[in-house]
Amino acid sequence: MANQCPVCGAPIQPEMIPATRTISFECSNCRSRLQVVKRDRTGLFVVSVTLSIAINILPHNEGVVFILATIATTLTVFVLGSFLLSVTGTPKLERSRPKARPVHLPRNVRPAH
């Protein structure tokens, strides 16, 4: 499935989409600023933990060995799954939100309460 601009619906070429979520880019059709939506990894984390527990119960690990092996396996499965999702998944796009600029008050001015 090809990516489309969420504003005008024009197709977006994959090479136009930046690899990192923090960089915005412009739609070639409507000139709207777009960015990649951060993926929710909650489901992947739940699957990683469940799979890790199941894998570490089979050899009858107990106590500290079970906990450490489960943590190591969870991290490995989660990182591998995240990598596979980033490589194979189609990124979802949204209109870029400008970051709010911090307000700097002079040192001798107190904010109103």
ABEGO torsion letter per residue (X at the ends): XBBBBAAAGBBBBAAABBABAABBBBBAAAGBBBBBBBBBAAAAAAAAAAAAAAAAAAAGBBEAAAAAAAAAAAAAAAAAAAAAAAAABBBBBBBBBBBBBBBBBBAABBBBX
